Amino acid sequence: MNIYHFIGIDISKATLDWAVFEGKTIILQASTPNTIAGIKTALRQLKTLPGWNPKQSVFCMEHTGIVRHEVARFEYG
């Protein structure tokens, strides 16, 4: 399977900072609240990207210790 999008998420208590790469090029940067509503907002933005296919994407985030991981528990669908 080919991977076309790499999504990096920087997590803080208040915000999620999203960077979407296609190869070595950043094609989207966004900041959302660290809430379920914020995650849904970012996913709506991802769905508008040309050629978007979640099965050909990799999501990654840093280990944040005690900060809540709503994004890790979120079920895409």
N, CA, C and O atoms as a Maestro MAE file, in Angstrom:
{
 s_m_m2io_version
 :::
 2.0.0
}

f_m_ct {
 s_m_title
 :::
 protein
 m_atom[308] {
  # First column is atom index #
  i_m_mmod_type
  r_m_x_coord
  r_m_y_coord
  r_m_z_coord
  i_m_residue_number
  s_m_chain_name
  s_m_pdb_residue_name
  s_m_pdb_atom_name
  i_m_atomic_number
  :::
  1 25 0.842 -1.175 0.000 1 A "MET " " N  " 7
  2 3 0.000 0.000 0.000 1 A "MET " " CA " 6
  3 2 0.889 1.241 0.000 1 A "MET " " C  " 6
  4 15 1.889 1.297 0.715 1 A "MET " " O  " 8
  5 25 0.523 2.221 -0.795 2 A "ASN " " N  " 7
  6 3 1.244 3.486 -0.834 2 A "ASN " " CA " 6
  7 2 0.658 4.455 0.184 2 A "ASN " " C  " 6
  8 15 -0.559 4.553 0.341 2 A "ASN " " O  " 8
  9 25 1.538 5.164 0.868 3 A "ILE " " N  " 7
  10 3 1.124 6.191 1.813 3 A "ILE " " CA " 6
  11 2 1.299 7.539 1.124 3 A "ILE " " C  " 6
  12 15 2.382 7.853 0.629 3 A "ILE " " O  " 8
  13 25 0.227 8.340 1.093 4 A "TYR " " N  " 7
  14 3 0.269 9.632 0.414 4 A "TYR " " CA " 6
  15 2 0.268 10.813 1.369 4 A "TYR " " C  " 6
  16 15 0.794 11.874 1.034 4 A "TYR " " O  " 8
  17 25 -0.299 10.653 2.524 5 A "HIS " " N  " 7
  18 3 -0.371 11.762 3.475 5 A "HIS " " CA " 6
  19 2 0.171 11.330 4.826 5 A "HIS " " C  " 6
  20 15 -0.124 10.239 5.313 5 A "HIS " " O  " 8
  21 25 0.977 12.215 5.426 6 A "PHE " " N  " 7
  22 3 1.486 12.038 6.775 6 A "PHE " " CA " 6
  23 2 0.946 13.189 7.603 6 A "PHE " " C  " 6
  24 15 1.166 14.353 7.269 6 A "PHE " " O  " 8
  25 25 0.245 12.877 8.675 7 A "ILE " " N  " 7
  26 3 -0.393 13.894 9.511 7 A "ILE " " CA " 6
  27 2 0.284 13.876 10.873 7 A "ILE " " C  " 6
  28 15 0.196 12.897 11.614 7 A "ILE " " O  " 8
  29 25 0.959 14.971 11.188 8 A "GLY " " N  " 7
  30 3 1.600 15.122 12.491 8 A "GLY " " CA " 6
  31 2 0.734 16.004 13.369 8 A "GLY " " C  " 6
  32 15 0.241 17.039 12.921 8 A "GLY " " O  " 8
  33 25 0.548 15.603 14.606 9 A "ILE " " N  " 7
  34 3 -0.303 16.351 15.536 9 A "ILE " " CA " 6
  35 2 0.510 16.683 16.777 9 A "ILE " " C  " 6
  36 15 0.992 15.792 17.476 9 A "ILE " " O  " 8
  37 25 0.658 17.983 17.045 10 A "ASP " " N  " 7
  38 3 1.315 18.448 18.258 10 A "ASP " " CA " 6
  39 2 0.220 18.701 19.285 10 A "ASP " " C  " 6
  40 15 -0.703 19.477 19.038 10 A "ASP " " O  " 8
  41 25 0.326 18.045 20.434 11 A "ILE " " N  " 7
  42 3 -0.752 18.060 21.417 11 A "ILE " " CA " 6
  43 2 -0.368 18.904 22.627 11 A "ILE " " C  " 6
  44 15 0.721 18.764 23.182 11 A "ILE " " O  " 8
  45 25 -1.283 19.779 23.021 12 A "SER " " N  " 7
  46 3 -1.155 20.465 24.302 12 A "SER " " CA " 6
  47 2 -2.505 20.342 25.008 12 A "SER " " C  " 6
  48 15 -3.465 19.838 24.425 12 A "SER " " O  " 8
  49 25 -2.583 20.792 26.245 13 A "LYS " " N  " 7
  50 3 -3.848 20.687 26.977 13 A "LYS " " CA " 6
  51 2 -4.971 21.432 26.265 13 A "LYS " " C  " 6
  52 15 -6.116 20.982 26.273 13 A "LYS " " O  " 8
  53 25 -4.655 22.558 25.656 14 A "ALA " " N  " 7
  54 3 -5.688 23.406 25.068 14 A "ALA " " CA " 6
  55 2 -5.876 23.211 23.569 14 A "ALA " " C  " 6
  56 15 -6.989 23.360 23.065 14 A "ALA " " O  " 8
  57 25 -4.800 22.877 22.845 15 A "THR " " N  " 7
  58 3 -4.895 22.855 21.380 15 A "THR " " CA " 6
  59 2 -4.254 21.622 20.774 15 A "THR " " C  " 6
  60 15 -3.459 20.918 21.399 15 A "THR " " O  " 8
  61 25 -4.638 21.394 19.524 16 A "LEU " " N  " 7
  62 3 -4.004 20.401 18.661 16 A "LEU " " CA " 6
  63 2 -3.512 21.169 17.436 16 A "LEU " " C  " 6
  64 15 -4.295 21.853 16.777 16 A "LEU " " O  " 8
  65 25 -2.227 21.060 17.133 17 A "ASP " " N  " 7
  66 3 -1.669 21.697 15.945 17 A "ASP " " CA " 6
  67 2 -1.394 20.601 14.922 17 A "ASP " " C  " 6
  68 15 -0.636 19.665 15.179 17 A "ASP " " O  " 8
  69 25 -2.020 20.735 13.768 18 A "TRP " " N  " 7
  70 3 -1.990 19.716 12.725 18 A "TRP " " CA " 6
  71 2 -1.099 20.177 11.579 18 A "TRP " " C  " 6
  72 15 -1.164 21.335 11.168 18 A "TRP " " O  " 8
  73 25 -0.265 19.274 11.062 19 A "ALA " " N  " 7
  74 3 0.516 19.524 9.854 19 A "ALA " " CA " 6
  75 2 0.356 18.308 8.955 19 A "ALA " " C  " 6
  76 15 0.606 17.177 9.370 19 A "ALA " " O  " 8
  77 25 -0.061 18.553 7.726 20 A "VAL " " N  " 7
  78 3 -0.284 17.463 6.776 20 A "VAL " " CA " 6
  79 2 0.767 17.577 5.673 20 A "VAL " " C  " 6
  80 15 0.894 18.607 5.011 20 A "VAL " " O  " 8
  81 25 1.505 16.503 5.499 21 A "PHE " " N  " 7
  82 3 2.545 16.450 4.484 21 A "PHE " " CA " 6
  83 2 2.126 15.526 3.356 21 A "PHE " " C  " 6
  84 15 1.539 14.467 3.580 21 A "PHE " " O  " 8
  85 25 2.436 15.944 2.155 22 A "GLU " " N  " 7
  86 3 2.348 15.084 0.974 22 A "GLU " " CA " 6
  87 2 3.771 15.015 0.454 22 A "GLU " " C  " 6
  88 15 4.256 15.955 -0.176 22 A "GLU " " O  " 8
  89 25 4.434 13.906 0.718 23 A "GLY " " N  " 7
  90 3 5.872 13.835 0.468 23 A "GLY " " CA " 6
  91 2 6.571 14.738 1.468 23 A "GLY " " C  " 6
  92 15 6.389 14.596 2.677 23 A "GLY " " O  " 8
  93 25 7.378 15.674 0.956 24 A "LYS " " N  " 7
  94 3 8.085 16.612 1.839 24 A "LYS " " CA " 6
  95 2 7.416 17.974 1.872 24 A "LYS " " C  " 6
  96 15 7.961 18.918 2.444 24 A "LYS " " O  " 8
  97 25 6.247 18.086 1.269 25 A "THR " " N  " 7
  98 3 5.554 19.366 1.174 25 A "THR " " CA " 6
  99 2 4.405 19.435 2.170 25 A "THR " " C  " 6
  100 15 3.572 18.531 2.238 25 A "THR " " O  " 8
  101 25 4.367 20.518 2.942 26 A "ILE " " N  " 7
  102 3 3.231 20.738 3.844 26 A "ILE " " CA " 6
  103 2 2.070 21.258 2.997 26 A "ILE " " C  " 6
  104 15 2.192 22.282 2.324 26 A "ILE " " O  " 8
  105 25 0.953 20.547 3.037 27 A "ILE " " N  " 7
  106 3 -0.200 20.965 2.244 27 A "ILE " " CA " 6
  107 2 -1.332 21.527 3.101 27 A "ILE " " C  " 6
  108 15 -2.285 22.098 2.571 27 A "ILE " " O  " 8
  109 25 -1.232 21.370 4.422 28 A "LEU " " N  " 7
  110 3 -2.245 21.923 5.315 28 A "LEU " " CA " 6
  111 2 -1.646 22.077 6.702 28 A "LEU " " C  " 6
  112 15 -0.969 21.180 7.204 28 A "LEU " " O  " 8
  113 25 -1.905 23.227 7.315 29 A "GLN " " N  " 7
  114 3 -1.584 23.450 8.718 29 A "GLN " " CA " 6
  115 2 -2.830 24.008 9.380 29 A "GLN " " C  " 6
  116 15 -3.490 24.889 8.829 29 A "GLN " " O  " 8
  117 25 -3.151 23.501 10.551 30 A "ALA " " N  " 7
  118 3 -4.343 23.966 11.264 30 A "ALA " " CA " 6
  119 2 -4.123 23.828 12.756 30 A "ALA " " C  " 6
  120 15 -3.322 23.011 13.210 30 A "ALA " " O  " 8
  121 25 -4.842 24.633 13.504 31 A "SER " " N  " 7
  122 3 -4.843 24.537 14.957 31 A "SER " " CA " 6
  123 2 -6.296 24.446 15.400 31 A "SER " " C  " 6
  124 15 -7.132 25.242 14.973 31 A "SER " " O  " 8
  125 25 -6.594 23.475 16.254 32 A "THR " " N  " 7
  126 3 -7.950 23.286 16.750 32 A "THR " " CA " 6
  127 2 -7.912 23.133 18.259 32 A "THR " " C  " 6
  128 15 -6.864 22.822 18.827 32 A "THR " " O  " 8
  129 25 -9.038 23.346 18.909 33 A "PRO " " N  " 7
  130 3 -9.090 23.044 20.347 33 A "PRO " " CA " 6
  131 2 -8.862 21.546 20.567 33 A "PRO " " C  " 6
  132 15 -9.199 20.732 19.707 33 A "PRO " " O  " 8
  133 25 -8.301 21.191 21.697 34 A "ASN " " N  " 7
  134 3 -8.093 19.790 22.038 34 A "ASN " " CA " 6
  135 2 -9.393 19.234 22.623 34 A "ASN " " C  " 6
  136 15 -9.489 18.928 23.811 34 A "ASN " " O  " 8
  137 25 -10.387 19.116 21.738 35 A "THR " " N  " 7
  138 3 -11.711 18.612 22.098 35 A "THR " " CA " 6
  139 2 -12.204 17.719 20.972 35 A "THR " " C  " 6
  140 15 -11.634 17.706 19.881 35 A "THR " " O  " 8
  141 25 -13.256 16.982 21.241 36 A "ILE " " N  " 7
  142 3 -13.863 16.171 20.188 36 A "ILE " " CA " 6
  143 2 -14.317 17.076 19.033 36 A "ILE " " C  " 6
  144 15 -14.124 16.727 17.868 36 A "ILE " " O  " 8
  145 25 -14.907 18.216 19.338 37 A "ALA " " N  " 7
  146 3 -15.335 19.144 18.283 37 A "ALA " " CA " 6
  147 2 -14.140 19.618 17.464 37 A "ALA " " C  " 6
  148 15 -14.243 19.739 16.244 37 A "ALA " " O  " 8
  149 25 -13.004 19.888 18.116 38 A "GLY " " N  " 7
  150 3 -11.804 20.308 17.396 38 A "GLY " " CA " 6
  151 2 -11.273 19.214 16.480 38 A "GLY " " C  " 6
  152 15 -10.839 19.496 15.364 38 A "GLY " " O  " 8
  153 25 -11.304 17.985 16.938 39 A "ILE " " N  " 7
  154 3 -10.867 16.856 16.120 39 A "ILE " " CA " 6
  155 2 -11.773 16.710 14.903 39 A "ILE " " C  " 6
  156 15 -11.294 16.509 13.787 39 A "ILE " " O  " 8
  157 25 -13.070 16.811 15.118 40 A "LYS " " N  " 7
  158 3 -14.016 16.700 13.996 40 A "LYS " " CA " 6
  159 2 -13.793 17.816 12.981 40 A "LYS " " C  " 6
  160 15 -13.908 17.589 11.776 40 A "LYS " " O  " 8
  161 25 -13.476 19.016 13.456 41 A "THR " " N  " 7
  162 3 -13.186 20.132 12.557 41 A "THR " " CA " 6
  163 2 -11.980 19.809 11.683 41 A "THR " " C  " 6
  164 15 -12.018 20.011 10.469 41 A "THR " " O  " 8
  165 25 -10.917 19.312 12.291 42 A "ALA " " N  " 7
  166 3 -9.712 18.968 11.527 42 A "ALA " " CA " 6
  167 2 -9.997 17.853 10.521 42 A "ALA " " C  " 6
  168 15 -9.517 17.909 9.389 42 A "ALA " " O  " 8
  169 25 -10.765 16.850 10.916 43 A "LEU " " N  " 7
  170 3 -11.069 15.754 9.994 43 A "LEU " " CA " 6
  171 2 -11.904 16.225 8.813 43 A "LEU " " C  " 6
  172 15 -11.747 15.721 7.701 43 A "LEU " " O  " 8
  173 25 -12.794 17.189 9.047 44 A "ARG " " N  " 7
  174 3 -13.547 17.763 7.921 44 A "ARG " " CA " 6
  175 2 -12.602 18.460 6.939 44 A "ARG " " C  " 6
  176 15 -12.786 18.381 5.724 44 A "ARG " " O  " 8
  177 25 -11.590 19.143 7.479 45 A "GLN " " N  " 7
  178 3 -10.603 19.792 6.612 45 A "GLN " " CA " 6
  179 2 -9.793 18.762 5.831 45 A "GLN " " C  " 6
  180 15 -9.510 18.963 4.650 45 A "GLN " " O  " 8
  181 25 -9.421 17.669 6.476 46 A "LEU " " N  " 7
  182 3 -8.672 16.618 5.786 46 A "LEU " " CA " 6
  183 2 -9.471 16.042 4.621 46 A "LEU " " C  " 6
  184 15 -8.916 15.771 3.556 46 A "LEU " " O  " 8
  185 25 -10.762 15.857 4.823 47 A "LYS " " N  " 7
  186 3 -11.612 15.273 3.776 47 A "LYS " " CA " 6
  187 2 -11.690 16.145 2.525 47 A "LYS " " C  " 6
  188 15 -12.072 15.658 1.461 47 A "LYS " " O  " 8
  189 25 -11.332 17.428 2.636 48 A "THR " " N  " 7
  190 3 -11.379 18.323 1.467 48 A "THR " " CA " 6
  191 2 -10.087 18.286 0.660 48 A "THR " " C  " 6
  192 15 -10.028 18.869 -0.422 48 A "THR " " O  " 8
  193 25 -9.054 17.616 1.159 49 A "LEU " " N  " 7
  194 3 -7.784 17.568 0.439 49 A "LEU " " CA " 6
  195 2 -7.921 16.734 -0.837 49 A "LEU " " C  " 6
  196 15 -8.563 15.684 -0.820 49 A "LEU " " O  " 8
  197 25 -7.328 17.189 -1.934 50 A "PRO " " N  " 7
  198 3 -7.362 16.391 -3.165 50 A "PRO " " CA " 6
  199 2 -6.713 15.029 -2.942 50 A "PRO " " C  " 6
  200 15 -5.612 14.945 -2.399 50 A "PRO " " O  " 8
  201 25 -7.383 13.979 -3.355 51 A "GLY " " N  " 7
  202 3 -6.843 12.628 -3.236 51 A "GLY " " CA " 6
  203 2 -6.858 12.070 -1.825 51 A "GLY " " C  " 6
  204 15 -6.186 11.075 -1.556 51 A "GLY " " O  " 8
  205 25 -7.607 12.683 -0.915 52 A "TRP " " N  " 7
  206 3 -7.634 12.221 0.472 52 A "TRP " " CA " 6
  207 2 -8.179 10.811 0.578 52 A "TRP " " C  " 6
  208 15 -9.259 10.518 0.065 52 A "TRP " " O  " 8
  209 25 -7.441 9.944 1.237 53 A "ASN " " N  " 7
  210 3 -7.878 8.584 1.520 53 A "ASN " " CA " 6
  211 2 -7.270 8.202 2.875 53 A "ASN " " C  " 6
  212 15 -6.058 8.013 2.974 53 A "ASN " " O  " 8
  213 25 -8.099 8.089 3.917 54 A "PRO " " N  " 7
  214 3 -7.542 7.785 5.243 54 A "PRO " " CA " 6
  215 2 -6.790 6.456 5.288 54 A "PRO " " C  " 6
  216 15 -5.935 6.265 6.153 54 A "PRO " " O  " 8
  217 25 -7.091 5.540 4.377 55 A "LYS " " N  " 7
  218 3 -6.394 4.254 4.357 55 A "LYS " " CA " 6
  219 2 -4.992 4.386 3.773 55 A "LYS " " C  " 6
  220 15 -4.191 3.457 3.871 55 A "LYS " " O  " 8
  221 25 -4.690 5.528 3.169 56 A "GLN " " N  " 7
  222 3 -3.368 5.771 2.623 56 A "GLN " " CA " 6
  223 2 -2.707 6.951 3.351 56 A "GLN " " C  " 6
  224 15 -1.949 7.725 2.764 56 A "GLN " " O  " 8
  225 25 -3.017 7.058 4.629 57 A "SER " " N  " 7
  226 3 -2.499 8.142 5.458 57 A "SER " " CA " 6
  227 2 -1.956 7.574 6.758 57 A "SER " " C  " 6
  228 15 -2.402 6.532 7.239 57 A "SER " " O  " 8
  229 25 -0.982 8.286 7.315 58 A "VAL " " N  " 7
  230 3 -0.406 7.907 8.604 58 A "VAL " " CA " 6
  231 2 -0.566 9.098 9.539 58 A "VAL " " C  " 6
  232 15 -0.177 10.218 9.209 58 A "VAL " " O  " 8
  233 25 -1.143 8.841 10.708 59 A "PHE " " N  " 7
  234 3 -1.289 9.855 11.748 59 A "PHE " " CA " 6
  235 2 -0.230 9.590 12.808 59 A "PHE " " C  " 6
  236 15 -0.018 8.444 13.203 59 A "PHE " " O  " 8
  237 25 0.435 10.643 13.269 60 A "CYS " " N  " 7
  238 3 1.413 10.458 14.336 60 A "CYS " " CA " 6
  239 2 1.365 11.644 15.299 60 A "CYS " " C  " 6
  240 15 1.044 12.769 14.914 60 A "CYS " " O  " 8
  241 25 1.691 11.363 16.556 61 A "MET " " N  " 7
  242 3 1.723 12.397 17.590 61 A "MET " " CA " 6
  243 2 2.747 11.985 18.621 61 A "MET " " C  " 6
  244 15 3.126 10.819 18.724 61 A "MET " " O  " 8
  245 25 3.186 12.974 19.385 62 A "GLU " " N  " 7
  246 3 4.188 12.671 20.407 62 A "GLU " " CA " 6
  247 2 3.521 12.114 21.658 62 A "GLU " " C  " 6
  248 15 2.331 12.323 21.892 62 A "GLU " " O  " 8
  249 25 4.296 11.414 22.441 63 A "HIS " " N  " 7
  250 3 3.812 10.940 23.733 63 A "HIS " " CA " 6
  251 2 3.737 12.147 24.658 63 A "HIS " " C  " 6
  252 15 4.725 12.862 24.823 63 A "HIS " " O  " 8
  253 25 2.587 12.379 25.255 64 A "THR " " N  " 7
  254 3 2.401 13.591 26.047 64 A "THR " " CA " 6
  255 2 2.230 13.320 27.537 64 A "THR " " C  " 6
  256 15 1.892 14.232 28.291 64 A "THR " " O  " 8
  257 25 2.451 12.123 27.962 65 A "GLY " " N  " 7
  258 3 2.351 11.831 29.392 65 A "GLY " " CA " 6
  259 2 0.926 11.945 29.888 65 A "GLY " " C  " 6
  260 15 0.052 11.188 29.465 65 A "GLY " " O  " 8
  261 25 0.686 12.894 30.791 66 A "ILE " " N  " 7
  262 3 -0.615 12.968 31.435 66 A "ILE " " CA " 6
  263 2 -1.659 13.768 30.670 66 A "ILE " " C  " 6
  264 15 -2.824 13.788 31.068 66 A "ILE " " O  " 8
  265 25 -1.269 14.433 29.574 67 A "VAL " " N  " 7
  266 3 -2.255 15.181 28.785 67 A "VAL " " CA " 6
  267 2 -3.252 14.189 28.182 67 A "VAL " " C  " 6
  268 15 -2.863 13.129 27.691 67 A "VAL " " O  " 8
  269 25 -4.522 14.536 28.222 68 A "ARG " " N  " 7
  270 3 -5.559 13.640 27.684 68 A "ARG " " CA " 6
  271 2 -5.334 13.382 26.209 68 A "ARG " " C  " 6
  272 15 -4.923 14.280 25.474 68 A "ARG " " O  " 8
  273 25 -5.597 12.171 25.776 69 A "HIS " " N  " 7
  274 3 -5.372 11.768 24.396 69 A "HIS " " CA " 6
  275 2 -6.687 11.555 23.658 69 A "HIS " " C  " 6
  276 15 -6.932 10.469 23.133 69 A "HIS " " O  " 8
  277 25 -7.525 12.565 23.613 70 A "GLU " " N  " 7
  278 3 -8.800 12.418 22.901 70 A "GLU " " CA " 6
  279 2 -8.564 12.028 21.444 70 A "GLU " " C  " 6
  280 15 -9.313 11.224 20.888 70 A "GLU " " O  " 8
  281 25 -7.540 12.586 20.832 71 A "VAL " " N  " 7
  282 3 -7.282 12.284 19.426 71 A "VAL " " CA " 6
  283 2 -6.897 10.809 19.240 71 A "VAL " " C  " 6
  284 15 -7.215 10.217 18.209 71 A "VAL " " O  " 8
  285 25 -6.232 10.228 20.203 72 A "ALA " " N  " 7
  286 3 -5.851 8.812 20.109 72 A "ALA " " CA " 6
  287 2 -7.062 7.906 20.283 72 A "ALA " " C  " 6
  288 15 -7.102 6.807 19.731 72 A "ALA " " O  " 8
  289 25 -8.040 8.358 21.040 73 A "ARG " " N  " 7
  290 3 -9.236 7.545 21.275 73 A "ARG " " CA " 6
  291 2 -10.327 7.778 20.228 73 A "ARG " " C  " 6
  292 15 -11.325 7.058 20.192 73 A "ARG " " O  " 8
  293 25 -10.130 8.790 19.378 74 A "PHE " " N  " 7
  294 3 -11.168 9.158 18.426 74 A "PHE " " CA " 6
  295 2 -11.285 8.099 17.335 74 A "PHE " " C  " 6
  296 15 -10.277 7.646 16.793 74 A "PHE " " O  " 8
  297 25 -12.488 7.716 17.024 75 A "GLU " " N  " 7
  298 3 -12.729 6.710 15.983 75 A "GLU " " CA " 6
  299 2 -13.113 7.431 14.697 75 A "GLU " " C  " 6
  300 15 -14.144 8.100 14.620 75 A "GLU " " O  " 8
  301 25 -12.254 7.276 13.690 76 A "TYR " " N  " 7
  302 3 -12.486 7.917 12.396 76 A "TYR " " CA " 6
  303 2 -13.546 7.128 11.630 76 A "TYR " " C  " 6
  304 15 -13.514 5.899 11.581 76 A "TYR " " O  " 8
  305 25 -14.469 7.853 11.043 77 A "GLY " " N  " 7
  306 3 -15.455 7.111 10.267 77 A "GLY " " CA " 6
  307 2 -16.576 7.874 9.796 77 A "GLY " " C  " 6
  308 15 -17.458 7.330 9.132 77 A "GLY " " O  " 8
  :::
 }
 m_bond[307] {
  # First column is bond index #
  i_m_from
  i_m_to
  i_m_order
  :::
  1 1 2 1
  2 2 3 1
  3 3 4 2
  4 3 5 1
  5 5 6 1
  6 6 7 1
  7 7 8 2
  8 7 9 1
  9 9 10 1
  10 10 11 1
  11 11 12 2
  12 11 13 1
  13 13 14 1
  14 14 15 1
  15 15 16 2
  16 15 17 1
  17 17 18 1
  18 18 19 1
  19 19 20 2
  20 19 21 1
  21 21 22 1
  22 22 23 1
  23 23 24 2
  24 23 25 1
  25 25 26 1
  26 26 27 1
  27 27 28 2
  28 27 29 1
  29 29 30 1
  30 30 31 1
  31 31 32 2
  32 31 33 1
  33 33 34 1
  34 34 35 1
  35 35 36 2
  36 35 37 1
  37 37 38 1
  38 38 39 1
  39 39 40 2
  40 39 41 1
  41 41 42 1
  42 42 43 1
  43 43 44 2
  44 43 45 1
  45 45 46 1
  46 46 47 1
  47 47 48 2
  48 47 49 1
  49 49 50 1
  50 50 51 1
  51 51 52 2
  52 51 53 1
  53 53 54 1
  54 54 55 1
  55 55 56 2
  56 55 57 1
  57 57 58 1
  58 58 59 1
  59 59 60 2
  60 59 61 1
  61 61 62 1
  62 62 63 1
  63 63 64 2
  64 63 65 1
  65 65 66 1
  66 66 67 1
  67 67 68 2
  68 67 69 1
  69 69 70 1
  70 70 71 1
  71 71 72 2
  72 71 73 1
  73 73 74 1
  74 74 75 1
  75 75 76 2
  76 75 77 1
  77 77 78 1
  78 78 79 1
  79 79 80 2
  80 79 81 1
  81 81 82 1
  82 82 83 1
  83 83 84 2
  84 83 85 1
  85 85 86 1
  86 86 87 1
  87 87 88 2
  88 87 89 1
  89 89 90 1
  90 90 91 1
  91 91 92 2
  92 91 93 1
  93 93 94 1
  94 94 95 1
  95 95 96 2
  96 95 97 1
  97 97 98 1
  98 98 99 1
  99 99 100 2
  100 99 101 1
  101 101 102 1
  102 102 103 1
  103 103 104 2
  104 103 105 1
  105 105 106 1
  106 106 107 1
  107 107 108 2
  108 107 109 1
  109 109 110 1
  110 110 111 1
  111 111 112 2
  112 111 113 1
  113 113 114 1
  114 114 115 1
  115 115 116 2
  116 115 117 1
  117 117 118 1
  118 118 119 1
  119 119 120 2
  120 119 121 1
  121 121 122 1
  122 122 123 1
  123 123 124 2
  124 123 125 1
  125 125 126 1
  126 126 127 1
  127 127 128 2
  128 127 129 1
  129 129 130 1
  130 130 131 1
  131 131 132 2
  132 131 133 1
  133 133 134 1
  134 134 135 1
  135 135 136 2
  136 135 137 1
  137 137 138 1
  138 138 139 1
  139 139 140 2
  140 139 141 1
  141 141 142 1
  142 142 143 1
  143 143 144 2
  144 143 145 1
  145 145 146 1
  146 146 147 1
  147 147 148 2
  148 147 149 1
  149 149 150 1
  150 150 151 1
  151 151 152 2
  152 151 153 1
  153 153 154 1
  154 154 155 1
  155 155 156 2
  156 155 157 1
  157 157 158 1
  158 158 159 1
  159 159 160 2
  160 159 161 1
  161 161 162 1
  162 162 163 1
  163 163 164 2
  164 163 165 1
  165 165 166 1
  166 166 167 1
  167 167 168 2
  168 167 169 1
  169 169 170 1
  170 170 171 1
  171 171 172 2
  172 171 173 1
  173 173 174 1
  174 174 175 1
  175 175 176 2
  176 175 177 1
  177 177 178 1
  178 178 179 1
  179 179 180 2
  180 179 181 1
  181 181 182 1
  182 182 183 1
  183 183 184 2
  184 183 185 1
  185 185 186 1
  186 186 187 1
  187 187 188 2
  188 187 189 1
  189 189 190 1
  190 190 191 1
  191 191 192 2
  192 191 193 1
  193 193 194 1
  194 194 195 1
  195 195 196 2
  196 195 197 1
  197 197 198 1
  198 198 199 1
  199 199 200 2
  200 199 201 1
  201 201 202 1
  202 202 203 1
  203 203 204 2
  204 203 205 1
  205 205 206 1
  206 206 207 1
  207 207 208 2
  208 207 209 1
  209 209 210 1
  210 210 211 1
  211 211 212 2
  212 211 213 1
  213 213 214 1
  214 214 215 1
  215 215 216 2
  216 215 217 1
  217 217 218 1
  218 218 219 1
  219 219 220 2
  220 219 221 1
  221 221 222 1
  222 222 223 1
  223 223 224 2
  224 223 225 1
  225 225 226 1
  226 226 227 1
  227 227 228 2
  228 227 229 1
  229 229 230 1
  230 230 231 1
  231 231 232 2
  232 231 233 1
  233 233 234 1
  234 234 235 1
  235 235 236 2
  236 235 237 1
  237 237 238 1
  238 238 239 1
  239 239 240 2
  240 239 241 1
  241 241 242 1
  242 242 243 1
  243 243 244 2
  244 243 245 1
  245 245 246 1
  246 246 247 1
  247 247 248 2
  248 247 249 1
  249 249 250 1
  250 250 251 1
  251 251 252 2
  252 251 253 1
  253 253 254 1
  254 254 255 1
  255 255 256 2
  256 255 257 1
  257 257 258 1
  258 258 259 1
  259 259 260 2
  260 259 261 1
  261 261 262 1
  262 262 263 1
  263 263 264 2
  264 263 265 1
  265 265 266 1
  266 266 267 1
  267 267 268 2
  268 267 269 1
  269 269 270 1
  270 270 271 1
  271 271 272 2
  272 271 273 1
  273 273 274 1
  274 274 275 1
  275 275 276 2
  276 275 277 1
  277 277 278 1
  278 278 279 1
  279 279 280 2
  280 279 281 1
  281 281 282 1
  282 282 283 1
  283 283 284 2
  284 283 285 1
  285 285 286 1
  286 286 287 1
  287 287 288 2
  288 287 289 1
  289 289 290 1
  290 290 291 1
  291 291 292 2
  292 291 293 1
  293 293 294 1
  294 294 295 1
  295 295 296 2
  296 295 297 1
  297 297 298 1
  298 298 299 1
  299 299 300 2
  300 299 301 1
  301 301 302 1
  302 302 303 1
  303 303 304 2
  304 303 305 1
  305 305 306 1
  306 306 307 1
  307 307 308 2
  :::
 }
}
